Amino acid sequence: METLKNILAVMPTYNERENVKKIIPEILETDQRVSILVVDDGSPDGTGNIVNEIKSSEPRVHLLEREKKLGLGTAYVAGFKYALEHDFDAVIEIDADLSHNPKDIPRLIKRAEDGAHFVIGSRYVSGVNVVNWPLRRLLLSYFASFYARKVTGMPFRDLTAGFALIRREVLEAINLDNIRSNGYAFQIEVKYFAWKCGFRLIECPIVFTERVRGDSKMNKRIVIEAITMVWKLRFGMHSGLKR
């Protein structure tokens, strides 16, 4: 498979002022081919201002500012479209809260260049590799992936993983305008459509560490969305594939 020449790390943010100061330099240090697009949902804490300061001296940093909080799924869709419009070979999904270790990025890139179209940074493919999560949150995440796997038929252990590398051809095959999920169900939905297209998805083990700064965006609405979305996928109630 072709070597990746330019890669865009897409990072949705909402009130991540302190975290972006630390994570952006760490991502840039991993590989010279990696640029960053921060998709900020009008953070009242001034996250966008911090990113603008960084990008003024770093050409590999880009910012897409949105007027209000529109959600994770639409942020990633906006980032994916930006990557396609600007001729990036692949995107990396990564959280801004340092729960995903930027040092794992070269491992994701290598697995993609070894033949994968979609590399999942997996917390559960080699046991349970999660640090500092309360037991309730860990069980919710683990059984959400188990539930999604059983309903959809996908064989992957970490279907809600938010750390991944996706090649351009996968994004081109998916109808991004028809992605319905906006919370963590978005991760399941994108993996499902990539899998249905016949792309090669593999899981690369990572260690997930709970955030130190800021607040989690998890809520009941996000959980309910994930519960219902997998059945819609199973019964073909909507399609995210291009005809």
C-alpha positions as CSV (number, residue, x, y, z in Angstrom):
1,M,0.0,0.0,0.0
2,E,1.2,3.5,-0.8
3,T,3.2,5.5,1.7
4,L,1.3,8.3,3.3
5,K,2.7,11.7,2.4
6,N,0.5,14.1,4.3
7,I,-1.8,13.3,7.2
8,L,-4.3,15.5,9.0
9,A,-5.0,15.0,12.7
10,V,-8.5,16.2,13.3
11,M,-9.2,17.3,16.9
12,P,-12.6,18.5,18.0
13,T,-12.5,20.9,21.0
14,Y,-14.9,22.5,23.4
15,N,-13.3,24.2,26.5
16,E,-9.9,22.5,26.1
17,R,-7.7,25.6,26.5
18,E,-5.1,24.0,28.8
19,N,-5.0,20.7,27.0
20,V,-4.4,22.1,23.5
21,K,-1.3,24.0,24.7
22,K,0.2,20.6,25.6
23,I,-1.1,18.2,23.0
24,I,-0.5,20.2,19.8
25,P,3.3,20.3,20.1
26,E,3.3,16.6,21.1
27,I,1.4,15.7,18.0
28,L,3.6,17.8,15.7
29,E,6.7,16.1,17.1
30,T,5.5,12.6,16.2
31,D,6.0,12.9,12.4
32,Q,6.7,15.7,10.0
33,R,4.0,14.5,7.7
34,V,1.3,15.2,10.3
35,S,-0.7,18.5,10.4
36,I,-3.4,19.4,12.8
37,L,-6.9,20.7,12.3
38,V,-8.6,21.9,15.5
39,V,-12.4,22.1,15.1
40,D,-13.5,24.3,17.9
41,D,-17.2,24.7,18.8
42,G,-17.0,28.3,20.0
43,S,-15.4,27.4,23.3
44,P,-16.1,30.1,25.9
45,D,-12.8,29.4,27.6
46,G,-10.9,30.8,24.6
47,T,-9.6,27.5,23.2
48,G,-9.8,29.0,19.7
49,N,-7.6,32.0,20.7
50,I,-4.9,29.6,22.0
51,V,-4.9,27.7,18.8
52,N,-4.8,30.9,16.8
53,E,-1.7,31.9,18.7
54,I,0.0,28.6,18.0
55,K,-0.9,28.6,14.3
56,S,0.6,32.1,13.8
57,S,4.0,30.5,14.1
58,E,3.3,26.9,13.0
59,P,2.1,26.3,9.4
60,R,1.0,22.8,10.2
61,V,-1.7,23.9,12.6
62,H,-5.1,24.9,11.2
63,L,-8.3,26.0,12.9
64,L,-11.9,25.7,12.0
65,E,-14.0,27.8,14.3
66,R,-17.7,27.2,14.7
67,E,-20.1,29.5,16.4
68,K,-21.6,27.1,18.9
69,K,-21.4,23.6,20.3
70,L,-22.6,21.4,17.5
71,G,-21.2,18.0,18.6
72,L,-18.5,15.5,18.0
73,G,-19.9,13.9,14.9
74,T,-20.4,17.1,13.0
75,A,-17.0,18.2,14.0
76,Y,-15.3,15.1,12.6
77,V,-17.4,15.3,9.4
78,A,-16.2,18.9,9.0
79,G,-12.7,17.8,9.5
80,F,-13.0,14.9,7.1
81,K,-14.3,17.2,4.4
82,Y,-11.4,19.7,5.1
83,A,-9.0,16.8,4.6
84,L,-10.5,15.8,1.3
85,E,-10.6,19.4,0.0
86,H,-7.0,19.9,0.9
87,D,-5.6,16.7,-0.5
88,F,-4.6,14.9,2.6
89,D,-3.9,11.2,2.3
90,A,-5.3,10.2,5.6
91,V,-6.9,11.6,8.8
92,I,-6.2,10.8,12.4
93,E,-9.1,11.1,14.9
94,I,-7.7,12.2,18.3
95,D,-9.1,13.6,21.5
96,A,-7.8,16.9,22.8
97,D,-7.8,15.8,26.4
98,L,-4.6,13.8,26.3
99,S,-6.5,10.5,26.8
100,H,-4.9,9.4,23.5
101,N,-1.1,9.3,23.6
102,P,0.4,11.2,20.6
103,K,3.4,8.8,20.8
104,D,1.1,6.1,19.4
105,I,0.6,8.0,16.2
106,P,3.7,6.5,14.4
107,R,2.3,3.0,15.2
108,L,-1.0,3.8,13.6
109,I,0.8,5.2,10.5
110,K,2.9,2.1,10.2
111,R,-0.1,-0.2,10.4
112,A,-1.8,1.8,7.6
113,E,1.3,1.7,5.5
114,D,1.5,-2.1,6.1
115,G,-1.9,-2.5,4.4
116,A,-4.7,-1.3,6.6
117,H,-7.3,1.3,5.3
118,F,-8.6,2.0,8.8
119,V,-6.5,1.6,11.9
120,I,-8.4,1.5,15.2
121,G,-6.5,2.6,18.3
122,S,-8.0,-0.2,20.4
123,R,-8.4,-0.2,24.2
124,Y,-9.7,-3.8,24.3
125,V,-8.0,-5.8,21.6
126,S,-5.3,-7.0,24.0
127,G,-7.1,-7.1,27.3
128,V,-8.5,-3.9,29.0
129,N,-6.0,-1.1,28.6
130,V,-7.6,1.9,30.4
131,V,-6.1,4.0,33.1
132,N,-7.9,6.0,35.8
133,W,-11.4,5.4,34.7
134,P,-14.1,4.8,37.3
135,L,-15.4,1.2,37.2
136,R,-18.9,2.4,36.0
137,R,-17.4,4.3,33.1
138,L,-15.2,1.4,32.1
139,L,-18.0,-1.1,32.2
140,L,-20.2,1.3,30.1
141,S,-17.5,1.6,27.5
142,Y,-16.6,-2.1,27.3
143,F,-20.2,-3.3,27.1
144,A,-21.1,-0.6,24.6
145,S,-18.5,-2.1,22.2
146,F,-19.7,-5.6,23.1
147,Y,-23.3,-4.7,22.4
148,A,-22.5,-2.9,19.1
149,R,-20.4,-5.9,18.0
150,K,-23.2,-8.3,18.6
151,V,-25.9,-6.2,16.9
152,T,-24.0,-5.1,13.8
153,G,-21.9,-8.2,13.3
154,M,-18.6,-6.3,13.1
155,P,-15.7,-8.4,14.5
156,F,-13.8,-5.6,16.3
157,R,-13.3,-5.3,20.0
158,D,-13.4,-1.5,20.4
159,L,-16.1,-0.1,18.2
160,T,-16.5,3.2,20.2
161,A,-12.7,4.0,20.0
162,G,-12.1,7.6,19.2
163,F,-8.4,7.2,18.2
164,A,-8.0,6.1,14.6
165,L,-6.3,6.6,11.3
166,I,-8.5,6.5,8.2
167,R,-7.2,6.6,4.7
168,R,-8.5,9.0,2.1
169,E,-10.2,6.3,0.0
170,V,-12.4,5.3,3.0
171,L,-13.6,8.9,3.4
172,E,-14.3,9.2,-0.3
173,A,-16.5,6.0,-0.2
174,I,-18.7,7.2,2.6
175,N,-21.5,9.7,2.1
176,L,-20.4,12.1,4.9
177,D,-23.5,14.2,4.5
178,N,-25.6,11.2,5.6
179,I,-23.8,10.5,8.8
180,R,-26.5,10.7,11.5
181,S,-24.7,10.2,14.8
182,N,-23.3,13.1,16.8
183,G,-22.0,11.5,20.0
184,Y,-19.8,8.4,20.4
185,A,-22.2,6.5,18.1
186,F,-20.5,8.4,15.4
187,Q,-17.4,6.2,15.9
188,I,-19.5,3.0,15.4
189,E,-21.3,4.4,12.4
190,V,-18.1,5.3,10.5
191,K,-16.5,2.0,11.2
192,Y,-19.6,0.2,10.1
193,F,-19.7,1.9,6.7
194,A,-16.0,1.4,6.2
195,W,-16.4,-2.3,7.0
196,K,-19.5,-2.6,4.7
197,C,-17.4,-1.1,1.9
198,G,-14.9,-4.0,2.2
199,F,-12.0,-1.9,3.5
200,R,-9.5,-3.5,5.7
201,L,-9.9,-2.5,9.4
202,I,-7.4,-3.6,12.0
203,E,-7.0,-2.9,15.7
204,C,-3.8,-1.6,17.1
205,P,-3.5,-1.8,20.9
206,I,-3.2,1.4,22.8
207,V,-3.4,2.5,26.4
208,F,-6.2,5.0,27.1
209,T,-5.6,7.4,30.1
210,E,-8.5,9.4,31.6
211,R,-8.2,13.2,31.2
212,V,-6.5,15.2,34.0
213,R,-7.9,18.6,33.0
214,G,-11.4,19.6,31.9
215,D,-14.7,17.8,31.9
216,S,-16.0,14.7,30.0
217,K,-18.7,15.4,27.4
218,M,-20.5,12.1,28.1
219,N,-24.2,12.3,28.9
220,K,-27.4,10.1,28.8
221,R,-28.4,11.5,25.4
222,I,-25.1,10.2,23.9
223,V,-25.6,6.7,25.4
224,I,-29.2,6.5,24.1
225,E,-28.1,7.6,20.6
226,A,-25.5,4.7,20.6
227,I,-28.1,2.2,21.7
228,T,-30.5,3.0,19.0
229,M,-28.0,3.7,16.2
230,V,-26.7,0.1,16.0
231,W,-30.2,-1.3,15.3
232,K,-30.7,1.3,12.5
233,L,-27.4,0.1,11.0
234,R,-28.3,-3.5,11.3
235,F,-31.6,-3.1,9.6
236,G,-30.4,-0.7,6.9
237,M,-32.6,2.1,8.0
238,H,-30.1,4.6,6.5
239,S,-27.0,4.3,4.4
240,G,-23.8,6.2,4.6
241,L,-22.4,4.7,1.5
242,K,-22.1,6.4,-1.8
243,R,-24.1,4.8,-4.6
